[in-house]
Amino acid sequence: MGSPILLFPESLYTRAGASAVGTYTYAHTLRECLHWPASTTGAVVSDNRWEHFPHDADVGIRGFGRSRAEAFEHAALAMTAAVTDLESVDPREAIEIHCAAPDDELLLADWLNALVYEMGTRRMLFSRFEVHIHEGRLEGRAWGERVDIEKHRPIVEVKGATYTSLRVGEEPGGTWIAQCVIDV
């Protein structure tokens, strides 16, 4: 197996209150970086479009939308927001992503993992998303820019979307939810 793709160089992990681990420096807890409440039941919510929910070692992300596609877009925003402040990422360059899966949950994981792959190989962060879903196929676009450590001040590097807490569904009020835990 080859070396992992590193999105950020060593100088990334240098926030206050950090401790050295190997050749990298990581924050004591992700909760401190994301400004989560001290309670383990609290969530970080943004404009009712997405939220982070606590998980023991990783980060739960949840997107809300008026459609399944919009919930997928907002889940992608939540994933980027685990890395950096969304406001710091300019949507300068667009890339296309195509995925297919037998069900909505696996399609969400494939979508997010395709974004993680693009983040790593292109060394980019994304702040705008457009998703179209039809019969198990997703066609999407992501807009963003190359990582600039000084500008984006990334907190963590996302390794991938997991099947933990993986869920896609429509709530009784008509709001769609797309969620999972991301490995950071």
N, C-alpha and C positions, 0 to 999 in steps of 0.2 A: 504494500500500500504506500502511495506517495505522501509527501508532506502536505499538511493542510494548507489551503489558500488563506493567507492572512490579509484581511481588508485594511488593517491599520498597522503601522509600524510600532516598535516598542514605545516610542514617546507618547503614544495615545493615553496610556493609563497612568496619568500623573495628577489626579485630582487630590485635593486636601484630604487628609485622613486615610491615606492609602498605605499599603504595606507591600514590600517586595516579595514576589513569589517567582523563583527561577529568574529568567531574564526579563520578565514583565512585571508591571506593578498594577495591582487590581484594587478597586475600592473595597473597603471592609464588607459592606453589604450593598447589594443592588437596591434595596429599599431606601438607603440613604441617598443614593444617586438619583433615584426617581422621585424622591420627596414623598414617599408613601407615608401615610399616617402610621403611628406606632402600633396601632391595632392590626392584627393579622387578618381581620375581616374587611379592612378598608380597601377602596379601589381608587385609582386615579382616573378621572373621567374628563373628556374633552368635548365640549359642545354637543353632548349627547350623540356623537358620531362613533366614538370608540372609547375604550377604557383598558387599563391594565388591571389585572386582578392578581392577588398574591399567590405565590407558589413557593414551596420550600426552597428550591435551589435555582429555579429559573423564573420566567416571567409569563404570566397569562395575558393573552391579548384577546380582545373582543371587539368586533365591529358591528354596528347597528345600521340598518338601512330600510328604505321603503321597498326594496327589492333584494333578492338574493345577491345580485351583482353589486349593488351598492354596499351591502354588508361586507362583501369580499374586498371592495375598495377601501372601506374603513378599517378592516382588519389589517390591511397592508399599511395604512397610516399608523395604526397602533404599533406595528412592528418597527417602523422607522422611528417612531417616538420613543421606543425603548433604547434606541441608539443615540439619538440627538434631538435637539429642539427642532420641530418641523419647520418653524419659521426661518431657520437658518439655511434651509435647503432650497435653492432656486430651481424651478422646473425648466432647465435650459435645453436638455437633450432628451429625446424620446427613444425608447426601445420597445420592441414588440415581444410579447410572450404568448405562447400557445400551449395549452395543457388539455389532457383528456383523462377522465377517470370514470369508473362505474357508478359512483355516488357522490353526493355533494360534499361529504366530509373529506373523502380522499382528494376531491378536486381542490378544496381549500388548502389542504396540506401541500399538494403539488404546486399550486399557485404561489404560496408563500415560499416554498423551497426553490422554485424557479427564480423568485426575486432575490433570495439569499445568494444563489449561484451568480446572478447578474451583478449583485453588489460586490461579491468577491472577485470575480474575473475582470470586471470593468472598473473596479475600485470606485464605485459610485454609491450615492445615497439618493433615494427617491422621495418626492413629496407630493406627487399628484398621480392618480391612477384612474384608468378607465377600463371597465370590465364588461364583457358581453358573454353570456352563458346560454348555450342552446344544446339540448340533448347530450349532456355530459362533456361537452367541449367548451373550453374557455378561450376566448381571444381577448388579450389585454394589452394595454400600453402603460408604461411607467415613465414619468418624466422626472429628471433629477440632474445632478451634476457630480463631477469627480469630488472625492473626499478631500477636504482641506482641513487638516487637524486644527489649525488655529481658528478657523471660522466655525467649524461644526462641533468641535470639542466632544467627540464621541465618548460615550460612557462605557458601552460594552460592544462586543462583536457577536452578532447572531450566528450561531452555528447551523441552525435549522429549525423547522417547524416539526413538532412531535405529534403523536396521536393522543397524548395526554389531554384530557378534557376537550377533545375534538368534538365539535358540535356545529351543525348548520341547521337552522329551522326557523319557521315562522311562528311568532308568538300570537296568542289570541287576539291582540289588538291590531295585528297586521304588520308589526315590526319584525324584520328579519334579523337574526343573530348569526354571526360566524365567529367561532372562537377556537382557540387551542392554546397550548403552552409552547413557547419557543425556548430552545436550548441556547443559553448564553454563556 
